């Protein structure tokens, strides 16, 4: 196991078109950490998930999906508690969510003692709605603190305002979590919720001052921007693709960034500080390309490494300026 993800594993019920006023949903295995784990595994890195799954029919489906995609489930105990369910309504601008997570298996994850990750595990990811549920949130932070200095810690808060009762308190918590992290990844929507009315540059600077080594913000059609202490911000464009769905794009980006950083030789936190601009640009471009491919498919359906390399190769071949219209851009 080289990359580990902690947090929720659930069933997403996505809305289906219908003109008669009826509610129609189709179920898919999901959850931000789970989606990212699937992406990491498909991109060729040995990957594990730390969560708890229900013994119910949804838990069985989730476990089978993880195993078919090659995700290590040795740290996934089972529980009689129900599975978390999420309902997703697609709109032209974004996706709206309703979660049913109180008392669920993943929300009540509280292993005693803490899981002992294998020494070869180089990246540890946390964040998303599991950080809003106890006792899981406290135990996740225990694992994060135990991993400090031993592996690269990545935070993706994946802000879901419908689940946050006290936004001011939550913003303070995210700043604290950023201080425990080496890499913080946000979407521009996350940034607006965390610091309304403030420039994203200022929020990134706050997280760097708190202790993060790098902050990456995805900007939809504008690609992504990287901030590091002592360096100018770095922008990377998003590939133009025909967009079918943006669900899972941000999760794919986050996972692909860790996969790409490992390919650049980063397997310890201190190496983040010495990575040069060329290596960072290569890693960010890989992540943006993986997220773009996910957007060409319905639901969270991350690509394989071969698919990413193929699109990167096509983009390199088409590097000459073009005035043709871009079919669409993904919003990771």
GIGI-V207594 format. One record per residue. N is the residue number from 1. SS is DSSP state (@ for helix, = for strand, . for the rest). OMEGA is omega in whole degrees, 0 to 359 (NA if undefined). NEAR is the number of other C-alpha atoms within 10 Angstrom. Layout:
{{N | SS | OMEGA | NEAR} {N | SS | OMEGA | NEAR}}
This chain:
{{1 | . | 179 | 18} {2 | . | 180 | 21} {3 | = | 179 | 25} {4 | = | 179 | 26} {5 | = | 179 | 24} {6 | = | 174 | 29} {7 | . | 191 | 27} {8 | . | 171 | 33} {9 | . | 193 | 31} {10 | = | 173 | 31} {11 | = | 174 | 22} {12 | = | 171 | 23} {13 | = | 184 | 20} {14 | = | 183 | 21} {15 | = | 179 | 16} {16 | . | 182 | 13} {17 | . | 177 | 12} {18 | . | 185 | 9} {19 | . | 185 | 6} {20 | . | 179 | 6} {21 | . | 180 | 7} {22 | . | 175 | 9} {23 | . | 179 | 10} {24 | . | 180 | 11} {25 | = | 175 | 15} {26 | = | 185 | 12} {27 | = | 176 | 16} {28 | = | 172 | 17} {29 | = | 183 | 22} {30 | = | 189 | 26} {31 | . | 186 | 24} {32 | @ | 180 | 30} {33 | @ | 178 | 32} {34 | @ | 178 | 27} {35 | @ | 181 | 26} {36 | @ | 177 | 28} {37 | @ | 177 | 34} {38 | @ | 180 | 30} {39 | @ | 181 | 33} {40 | @ | 180 | 35} {41 | @ | 180 | 26} {42 | @ | 178 | 21} {43 | . | 168 | 23} {44 | . | 179 | 13} {45 | . | 173 | 23} {46 | . | 193 | 19} {47 | = | 177 | 25} {48 | = | 176 | 28} {49 | = | 175 | 27} {50 | = | 179 | 28} {51 | = | 173 | 27} {52 | = | 182 | 28} {53 | = | 176 | 30} {54 | = | 171 | 23} {55 | . | 183 | 18} {56 | . | 185 | 15} {57 | @ | 178 | 10} {58 | @ | 178 | 21} {59 | @ | 177 | 25} {60 | @ | 180 | 14} {61 | @ | 180 | 16} {62 | @ | 181 | 20} {63 | @ | 180 | 19} {64 | @ | 180 | 13} {65 | @ | 178 | 16} {66 | @ | 183 | 21} {67 | @ | 179 | 12} {68 | @ | 180 | 9} {69 | . | 174 | 15} {70 | . | 177 | 19} {71 | . | 180 | 24} {72 | = | 183 | 18} {73 | . | 182 | 16} {74 | . | 180 | 10} {75 | . | 181 | 16} {76 | = | 176 | 17} {77 | = | 179 | 16} {78 | = | 185 | 18} {79 | = | 175 | 18} {80 | . | 178 | 12} {81 | . | 182 | 19} {82 | . | 175 | 21} {83 | . | 171 | 29} {84 | = | 177 | 25} {85 | = | 178 | 20} {86 | = | 178 | 20} {87 | = | 187 | 19} {88 | = | 175 | 19} {89 | = | 179 | 15} {90 | = | 173 | 17} {91 | . | 180 | 9} {92 | . | 184 | 5} {93 | . | 186 | 6} {94 | . | 176 | 12} {95 | = | 177 | 14} {96 | = | 187 | 13} {97 | = | 168 | 16} {98 | = | 185 | 15} {99 | = | 174 | 17} {100 | = | 191 | 14} {101 | . | 185 | 22} {102 | . | 178 | 15} {103 | . | 183 | 16} {104 | . | 183 | 22} {105 | . | 182 | 28} {106 | . | 179 | 32} {107 | . | 182 | 28} {108 | . | 176 | 22} {109 | . | 182 | 28} {110 | . | 186 | 18} {111 | . | 175 | 17} {112 | . | 359 | 7} {113 | . | 177 | 7} {114 | . | 175 | 12} {115 | . | 177 | 12} {116 | . | 181 | 10} {117 | . | 181 | 17} {118 | . | 184 | 10} {119 | . | 180 | 10} {120 | . | 179 | 12} {121 | . | 187 | 20} {122 | . | 182 | 22} {123 | = | 177 | 27} {124 | = | 182 | 26} {125 | = | 173 | 27} {126 | = | 180 | 28} {127 | = | 176 | 26} {128 | @ | 192 | 19} {129 | @ | 175 | 23} {130 | @ | 180 | 27} {131 | @ | 178 | 24} {132 | @ | 186 | 18} {133 | . | 175 | 20} {134 | . | 10 | 17} {135 | . | 186 | 17} {136 | @ | 185 | 24} {137 | @ | 181 | 22} {138 | @ | 180 | 16} {139 | @ | 175 | 20} {140 | @ | 179 | 25} {141 | @ | 175 | 17} {142 | @ | 179 | 12} {143 | @ | 178 | 17} {144 | @ | 181 | 23} {145 | @ | 179 | 14} {146 | @ | 182 | 13} {147 | @ | 184 | 19} {148 | . | 180 | 15} {149 | . | 181 | 14} {150 | . | 179 | 17} {151 | . | 180 | 23} {152 | = | 181 | 25} {153 | = | 184 | 26} {154 | = | 178 | 27} {155 | = | 169 | 25} {156 | = | 186 | 25} {157 | . | 175 | 23} {158 | . | 192 | 20} {159 | . | 177 | 21} {160 | . | 189 | 16} {161 | @ | 180 | 15} {162 | @ | 180 | 10} {163 | @ | 188 | 16} {164 | . | 182 | 13} {165 | . | 183 | 10} {166 | . | 186 | 9} {167 | @ | 179 | 13} {168 | @ | 178 | 11} {169 | @ | 180 | 10} {170 | @ | 179 | 17} {171 | @ | 177 | 15} {172 | @ | 179 | 12} {173 | @ | 180 | 13} {174 | @ | 177 | 20} {175 | @ | 177 | 20} {176 | @ | 179 | 14} {177 | @ | 178 | 24} {178 | @ | 179 | 29} {179 | @ | 176 | 20} {180 | . | 190 | 21} {181 | . | 174 | 30} {182 | . | 178 | 26} {183 | = | 175 | 26} {184 | = | 177 | 29} {185 | = | 179 | 28} {186 | = | 163 | 24} {187 | = | 177 | 21} {188 | @ | 175 | 19} {189 | @ | 175 | 16} {190 | @ | 184 | 19} {191 | @ | 179 | 23} {192 | @ | 178 | 15} {193 | @ | 182 | 15} {194 | @ | 181 | 23} {195 | . | 185 | 14} {196 | . | 177 | 12} {197 | . | 180 | 9} {198 | . | 176 | 11} {199 | . | 179 | 11} {200 | @ | 178 | 17} {201 | @ | 181 | 15} {202 | @ | 178 | 11} {203 | @ | 178 | 18} {204 | @ | 179 | 25} {205 | @ | 178 | 16} {206 | @ | 182 | 16} {207 | @ | 175 | 23} {208 | @ | 178 | 23} {209 | @ | 179 | 14} {210 | @ | 178 | 16} {211 | . | 178 | 17} {212 | . | 179 | 25} {213 | . | 180 | 22} {214 | = | 176 | 22} {215 | = | 179 | 27} {216 | = | 178 | 24} {217 | = | 176 | 23} {218 | = | 190 | 27} {219 | . | 179 | 20} {220 | @ | 183 | 21} {221 | @ | 181 | 15} {222 | @ | 177 | 15} {223 | . | 182 | 22} {224 | = | 179 | 26} {225 | = | 179 | 20} {226 | = | 172 | 22} {227 | = | 173 | 21} {228 | . | 177 | 19} {229 | . | 177 | 15} {230 | . | 180 | 6} {231 | . | 172 | 9} {232 | . | 176 | 9} {233 | . | 180 | 13} {234 | = | 179 | 15} {235 | = | 174 | 19} {236 | = | 183 | 20} {237 | . | 174 | 18} {238 | . | 177 | 25} {239 | . | 175 | 23} {240 | = | 181 | 17} {241 | . | 170 | 17} {242 | . | 188 | 16} {243 | . | 175 | 18} {244 | . | 186 | 15} {245 | . | 179 | 20} {246 | . | 179 | 25} {247 | . | 178 | 26} {248 | . | 182 | 26} {249 | @ | 179 | 30} {250 | @ | 178 | 31} {251 | @ | 178 | 28} {252 | @ | 179 | 33} {253 | @ | 183 | 29} {254 | @ | 179 | 32} {255 | @ | 183 | 30} {256 | @ | 178 | 33} {257 | @ | 178 | 24} {258 | @ | 177 | 28} {259 | @ | 182 | 26} {260 | @ | 177 | 22} {261 | @ | 174 | 22} {262 | @ | 179 | 18} {263 | @ | 176 | 14} {264 | . | 177 | 15} {265 | . | 180 | 12} {266 | . | 173 | 20} {267 | . | 175 | 21} {268 | . | 186 | 17} {269 | . | 184 | 20} {270 | . | 181 | 15} {271 | @ | 176 | 14} {272 | @ | 184 | 19} {273 | @ | 186 | 12} {274 | @ | 181 | 9} {275 | . | 184 | 14} {276 | . | 185 | 9} {277 | @ | 181 | 11} {278 | @ | 180 | 9} {279 | @ | 178 | 15} {280 | @ | 180 | 19} {281 | @ | 178 | 15} {282 | @ | 181 | 16} {283 | @ | 181 | 21} {284 | @ | 179 | 29} {285 | @ | 176 | 24} {286 | @ | 182 | 23} {287 | @ | 180 | 28} {288 | @ | 180 | 30} {289 | @ | 177 | 30} {290 | @ | 179 | 33} {291 | @ | 180 | 33} {292 | @ | 179 | 33} {293 | @ | 177 | 26} {294 | @ | 182 | 30} {295 | @ | 180 | 30} {296 | . | 185 | 20} {297 | . | 176 | 17} {298 | . | 178 | 13} {299 | . | 177 | 19} {300 | . | 184 | 27} {301 | . | 187 | 22} {302 | . | 182 | 32} {303 | . | 169 | 24} {304 | . | 177 | 17} {305 | @ | 181 | 19} {306 | @ | 179 | 12} {307 | @ | 179 | 15} {308 | @ | 181 | 22} {309 | @ | 179 | 14} {310 | @ | 180 | 12} {311 | @ | 176 | 17} {312 | @ | 179 | 17} {313 | @ | 179 | 12} {314 | @ | 178 | 11} {315 | @ | 179 | 14} {316 | @ | 179 | 10} {317 | @ | 183 | 9} {318 | . | 185 | 10} {319 | . | 178 | 9} {320 | . | 180 | 7} {321 | . | 180 | 6} {322 | . | 177 | 8} {323 | . | 178 | 5} {324 | . | 179 | 6} {325 | . | 177 | 7} {326 | . | 184 | 11} {327 | . | 182 | 9} {328 | . | 179 | 16} {329 | = | 180 | 21} {330 | . | 177 | 28} {331 | . | 182 | 26} {332 | . | NA | 31}}
